[in-house]
Amino acid sequence: MNFLSRYLDRTEFDSYEDFIAGYKLNVPREFNFGYDIVDGYAAQCPDKKALLRYSIDENDVSHIEEYTFAEMKELSDRCANALRSLGVRKGDSVLMMLKEKPEVWIALTALIKLGAAAIPATFQLMPEDIVYRCRAASVRLILHVDDEQLTKHVTDALPECETVIGRAVVGDNIPEGAADLRQMIREASPELERVHTDNDDTMLMYFSSGTTGMPKLIQHDFTYPLGHITTAKYWQHVEDDGRHFTYSDSGWAKFAWGKSFGQWISGTELVTFDVPGRFDPAKLLRMINEVRLTTFCAPATVYRYLIKEDMSGCDFSSIHHCCTAGEPLNPAVFERFKEQTGQEIYEGFGQSEGSVLFANFGWDPIKLGSTGKPSPLYHLDLVDEDGRSVEDGVVGSIVIKDTDTCRPTGLFRRYYNDPEAMAHSWPGTVYNTGDMAWRDSDGYYWFEGRNDDVIKCSGYRIGPFEVESALMTHPAVLECAVTAVPDPDRGQVVKASVVLARGYTASEDLKKELQNHVKNTTAPYKYPRVLEFVTELPKTTSGKIRRAEIRRRDMEKYRAAQKNGG
């Protein structure tokens, strides 16, 4: 069983048009995901599977352990009491850096039950990053895993985190002065007195990826989980009593999209890939083989690495649906993945500020390169620089309209303590996402890039994605990023930073081959006049390519050359 019918008038639809017309989300007063979903399943079907942890030990032996909803209820209740004993109260904020340990779900559920705001963050943060986040959000407590480098970074940061009263650690090596969270959970009372929460209270906060400037703090309320029903049920196609895996560290907003809220509401079991070290596509394929997933979601980068592996020994037959979000999916990757697995990849698009905005929901055929059609939750439009709607085929800014009269469930409340960011992105009733797209005559949307990513060359507007897609059809290209570089004659020209696949070596001949390949694949004026081979691309902690960083470095080189008479 699942709880979808509690919140939807209808759960099944015959077509996309039926979906848009008939989707109605009913938001109850005082909704609390911890009490209403986790505890609700524990009461009605206590043995229902909630979480499967897949891990690999130092001897390369894999292990699987599972948790039922009854166990998640008890553990989260104990954890809530443990956190309360450490001083956490309703309205406090708690910074979480827990990788993919089961304690992520336990602590997140506990904080929701307490009415405290969880702030998930990546374990890759440096001391200055931790200080910035603690000060910006007035963090009360830090939860983190037992990781030598992370422990040191937190220790170095704490003297400058004035609002932090303590920290709790998950693992075997507990630093002096820190609490042992696992031990505290074991020893805490399983009896929890319910804390009253309102729908507009702050439940979750994410720091934006920060591709430009300092990260903004995105504030979500207690209705946010319900907005992800469209994400999980209708885009990811998760199944009641199925097994869903989204590749994501718990510190990324993709975790909320794919590893918690909408999935549990829809009744599926979540899979955590708790494997140490850097991403290893071979280990991911091994997990897929052993766990027998029903649905799978990963960033385009993961698919790019998977298609470079030998997937002939991996059985994808249990998987009924694959999807991707976070960065555009190149058509070449789609085609090669389908050739090797038989699976199509359903792309979706959205932000940390909300749930899925556009997606290939499955009723209509996929158009390669398109992010699909709008979600029923949002009144979406494309507008020009003056805020006027643009016609089909014209690139415009993606906006959400009428947020005063029909504020979408799942859309963030505000940028916390940042009136300047609100005035820029959400000055009135229209929220401007800062992303660019165009719409075709069939209603499909085609992502162009962030406003700052679009290249203006000799009067042309060139989206980086279309050039990257052309490059990705060449077997020599593993990853690439297309940006603008200054040019005295054309204003800007297209530059490609290329990471080569195994077996290829950088050379002038290969550079010319790739440039000609783009000319022959798309409109010739889009080809990269500048092409640089690199060993890696700068990325945010959530894995998105930081084109702004590439542009900054190139601008510094350009200014230095100008200064020296170049």
N, C-alpha and C positions, 0 to 999 in steps of 0.2 A: 504494500500500500504506500501511497504518498499523500502529501497534504495539498496538492495543487488545487483541488476543488474547494478548499477553504477560501482561496483568494481569487479564483477565477470563476466567472459565470460559465464559461466553456473552456475545455482544455484541448479539444481537437477541432481542426479547421480543414476545409476541403481545398483551399487555394490561398495564395497570398492575398488576394482581394478579400476573401472571407476572413482571413487573419486580421487585416487592417480594420475591417468593419466590425468584427465580432469580438475582438480582444477587449476585455474589461477587467481591470485589476481592482479588487476590493481591498482597501487598506483598513484594517481594524484600528480602533483607538488603542493606544498604549501597546503597540506591537513590540515584542522583545524576542529576537531570534533565539536567544538561549533558552528561555522558558517555553516559548510557543513551538519551536521546531525541535531542538535537541531533547528537551524534557518531554515534549509531546510524543515523539516517537518512542522514547523510553517507557512512557506510560502505556501506549497502545500496542506496540510491538517491540518489546525490550530486546529481543534477539536479532533484530534487524541490523545488518552490517553497516557500520558507519565509516570505518577507516581501515585501510590495509597499508601497512608499512613494509616496503621492500628495501632491504639493505644488503650490502656486500661487506664481509669482514676482511681483516688483513690477510687471510688465507684464500681470498677470492671465492669464498663460499657464500651463497646468497641465503637470506633468511626472510621469512614472511611471518608477520604477526598481525592479528586483526583485533579490532575493537568494535563492540556493539554500541548501540545508542544508550543502552542501560549503563554500560561502563563509562561512556562519555559523560553522561549526566552525573554519575557519582564523582568521577575525577574532576569535572569542572566545578561541582559544588565544593569539593574539598579544596580545590585551587582557589576558589573565590574566598573561602575562609582564611586560607593561608595568606593571600594578598591583602586581605583586610587586616590581618595581624601585623603586616608590614607597614600599615598606615594608608593603604589605598582606600579612597572613599569615592562616592558618586561625584562625577564631575572632574576627577583627577585624570591626568594623562599619563600613559605608561608606554615607554619606548621598548619595542620587542625586536630582538635580533636572534632568532631561534632556528635559522635554516629550515630544514624540513623534519624536525623532530616532532613526535606526537604531541609534545607540550605546546606546539603552536596552536593547535585546535583546542586543546584543553584550556590554555591561558586566554585565548581569544574569547571563547565561550564564557569563561569565568568573568572577564572584564565586562562583557556585555551584560551579564546578570547583575553585576555590581553597579552598572550605570557609569562606568569609567570609560574613557576614550582610549582605545588601542591605537598605537602608532607603529605599524609594521615598518621595518627597515632592513636593508641588506646587511649582512655580516661583513661586507667589504668596506664599510665606512672607516675613514681615518679619524684621528682624535678631533681635528678641527670640525669635521662633519658632525660628529656626535655633539660637540659643544654647541654648534649652530642650531641643531634640532632641539636640544634640551632647552636652550634659551628661547627659541621661537615659540615653542609649545608649552613652556613652563612645566616640563616633564617632572613627575613626582618619583617615579621608580623606573629602573632599567632592568629588563630581563634579557639575558643573553646566554648563548651556548658556551660550553667549555671548549674554547679554541684559543691556543696560545697567543696568536697575534691579536685577535679580537679582545681577549682579556686585557692585554697590555694597552690597547688603544682606549678601552673604557677606563682603565686605571689612570692613564695619562689625562683623560678628558675630565674626570670627575671633579678635580679641584676648581674648575671653571664652570661647573654646572650647578649654579647656586640653588636652584629649586629642587634638586634631586636629594631625596632623603635616604636612598639606599639602592641596592641592586640584589637580584637573585639570579643564580646561575644553574643551568641544566648540564649535568655531566659529572665526571669523577673528580676533577680538580677544581675545588672551590677556593677562590682567592680569599685572603684574610679580610674579614669585615663583610663578606658577602653571605647571603643566605643560600642554602642548598634547596632549590625549589622542589626537586623530586622528593626529598626527605620531608619537607614541610607538607606536601600534598598527602603523603602516606600517613602522616601523623595528625592531619587536620580533621575536624568533624565533618561527616558526610551530610549533616543537617544544615541546610541553608535557608535563612529567612529571606523571602522575596523582597527585592528592592524595587520600588516604583520608578518607572521611567516613562517619559512622554515621547511621542513620535518625533518632536523637533529637538530633543536633546542630542548632544554630540555623541555618536557611537564609535566613529572611526575617522582617523585622519591620515592622509598620505602626503608626503612631500613629493612634489612633481619631479620629473626626471631631471630637470635643470639643464636642458640642451643649450639654453641661453640664460645668462644671469643666475642669481641664486634661486634655489628651489622654492616654490610657493607651497603653502600648507593648505591642502584641500580638506574641507570639513564636511563630513557626511553625517546624516541623522539616522535615527533608528528604523526608518522605512527603507533605507538603502538596500538591504538584502532582497526585498520583494521586487525591486527593479531588475534584479538579475534572474528572475524567472525567464524572461525573454532570452537572456544570454544562454542559460543552461538548457532549458527545455526545447526552445524553438530554433536556436542556432547550433548549439553543440549537440543537440538531440540526445541528451543523457537519458538513460533508461531506468525505470523503477527496478531496484535490485540489480542493476548493472554495475559495472566498474568503470569509473571515469578517471583519466589521467590528463592533467594539464602540466606541461613542463614549465615550472616557474618556481623560483625561490620565494619563500614566504614574505620577503621584504618588498615584493613588487605588487603593484595594483592588480596585475594579472592573477595573483593569488586570490583576490576577492572575486575576480571574474570567473575563475575556473577551478578553484580548489576549496570552496567553502559554501557560500550562501545559496545561490540558485540550485546548485547540485544537490545539497541536502534537502532543500524544500521539495525537489523533484524526486527524492527517494533513492538516489544512486549512492553507491559506495565510492569514497574518494581514495585514490592511491597516492602515497607519498614515496618519492624516489630518494631515499636517504643514503646517498652514496658519496663518500668523501672525494675530494680532489676536483680537478677541472672537468668540464663536460667531456664525456667519452661516448661517442655515438654507438660504439660496440656494446657498451654496458646498457645503454638505453634499449637497444634491440634485444638484448638478453632479457631484460625485464619484460618487454612486450611479449616475448615468447613464453615466459614462465607464468606471468600473472593472468594472461588471457583477458585483456581489456575488452570492453564493448564500445567505448568512445575515447577519442584521442584528440588532444589539442596541443599545439606547440607553435612558437614563433617561426617565421620563415627561415631564420638562421638555422634552426634545428633541422628542418627539412632539407636545407642545402647541404648540411653535413651528412644526413642519412643517405641521400642519393649517391654520395661518393663512396659509401660503404657497400660491401657485398651483402645484400639483403635476401639472398636466395634461401638462406637457412632459417629465416624468421617467418613465422606463421602469422599472417595478418587476418586470417579468416574469421576470428572472433570479433574483430572490430567492424562495426556497422557504420561508423561515421568519423571522419577526420576533418579538422578545421584549423584555422590559423588567424592570428591577429597580432597587433603590436607593431608591425611594419609590413609594407606591401609585399605580396607574393608574386614573384616573377613567373610568367607563364611557362618558361622553360623548366622551372622546378616542378610545377604542377604536372607537366607532361611526363617528366622522367619518373616522378614518384608514382604516377598512375601506371606507367609501363611496368614498374617493378613490383607493385603491390596490388594493382587493380582498384585502388582507392582514389576517389577524387578528394580534393581539399577544398572545403567551404570557407571562404574568407569572410571575416567580419572586421568592423572598424569601430573604434570608440576611443575614450580617453579615461585617465584616472578620475576625471571629474564626473563620470557617469557610468552607465551600462552600455551595451552594444547599441550603436546609433544606426549603422547600416550593416546588412549581412546578406549572404547567400543562404536564405532560410531553407531551401530545399524544394519548394513547390515549383520554382521556375528553373530553367537550365542555367548553368554557370556560364558567364561570359569571362573568358580568361583576361585577367587584369582588372576586372571590376570588383568593387567591394560590395556589390549587391544593391538591395533596396532598403528603404527606411524601416526602422522599428515602429510598431504602433504606439509606443510610449511618447514619441517626440514629434512636435510640429517643426519639421526640418525644412530649410530653404537654403538656396545659394544666392548670395547678394554681391553687388559690386562695392567699390570703395565708398559710395554714397548711401549704401544700405538698400539699394533698389534690387528687386529680384532679377536675376539674369535668365536668359532664354536657354533652352536645351543646346548643348554644344559649347557653351561659353563658361569659362572657368570663373568661379566665384568663391567667396568665403562661406564655409559651412556655419550656419547659425541655427539656434533653437529659438523659435518665436513663442510669443504669448505665455511667457513664464509667470506672468501675474495671474492670469485667469485659469490656467490649467498647468500648474507646475508639475513637471514629470516626476513620478516616483523613481528614485535612483539617481537623479541629478543632484550634484553637490549643493550645499547650502550657501557657502561663501568661501573665499580665500581668507583664512583666519588672520585677523589683525593686519590686513593688507588692503586698505581702501584704494590705493593707487592701482593695484592689480584689478580690483573690482570695477573701478571707473573705466579701465581700459577694455576689459573683456565683457563686463556685464553692467553697463551703465544704466539700464532701464529694464525694459521687458524682453529684450533680446540678448541672449548669450552668444557671443562670437567665439567659436572654438579655436580660431587661429589657424585652422586647416583649410586647404583649398581643394576643390573638386569640380568636376563638371558632370552633367546628367545627360544621358542619351534619350532618344525618343521613346524607348521602351521603359523608362523610369529607373534604369540602372545608374549608379553613381560610380565615378572613376576618380580615385584619389590622385592628386597632383603633388602634394607635399605641404609642409608648413609654409606660411606666408613668406618667411625669410628664405625658404629653400628654392623658390621659383626663380629661374634664371632669365634675365632680360638681355638678349644678345641681338644687336642689329635690328631692333624693332620686334623681334620674336620673343614670345614667352614660352620657355621650355621647362617642363616639369622634370625633376631629376629621375623620377621613377621610370618614365618611358625610355630614357637612355640606359638606365641600369638594367632594365628588362632586356633591351637589345644586347647589351654586353653579356648578360647571364646566359644567353643562348650559345655562347662560344664555350667549348669544353675546357679552355684554359683558365676560365674565370671561376674562382671559388666564391669570392665576395667582391663587392665594389660599392663605391659611394661617388655620386656625381654632384659637383658643386660648381659655383661660379668663381672665376678669378678675374681680377681687373685687367682690362685691355685698353690701351690708349686710343685705338681706332674704333672698336666695337662697343666700348663701355664694359662689357663682360663677355667672356667666352666660357665654353663648357670645359670643365676639367673632370677627369675620371681617376680616382684612386683605386687601384686594382690589387687584390690579393690573389695570387695564382694558385691553381689546384696542383696537387702532387704530380710530379713528372714534367712540369713546365718551368722554363728558366727565362728570366727577364732579358729582353734584348730589343734593339731598335727594330729588328724585323718583326718581332711579335707585336710591338707597339703599333706599327703601321698596319699589321694584319687586323688587330682589334679595331683600329680606327676605320678601316675599310669595311669591316664586318658591320659596324654600326651604320655606316652609309648605305649598305645594301639591305639592312634590316628595317630601318625606319627612315624618316625624311632626312636627307643628307645634311641639312643645316644644323641638325641636332648633334652631329658627331663631336666627340671630345677632341678639340684642338690641342689640349694639354692632357697627357696621360702619364701617370706616375705609378710605378710598381711599388707596393708597400708590403710589409710582412704582416701587419694587422691594421684594423681600423679603430679609431677612438670611439668608444661606446659609453653610454650611461650605465649605471649599475643595473638597470633593467634590461640591458642588451640592445638598446636602440642606438643606431649609428649617430654619432655627434657631428653632423655636417657643419654645425656652427664652429666647432673646434678646428676642423680642416680649413674653413674660411678664415678663421682668425690667424692661423699659422701662415697661410698664403698671403694674407694682407700684410703681415709683418715682413715677410720676404720681399713683397712688392715695394713697400715703403723704404726698406733698406736699400734696395736696388735703385730706387728713384733718388735717394739721398746721395748715393755713390755715383750718380750720373748714368745708371743703367737704363 
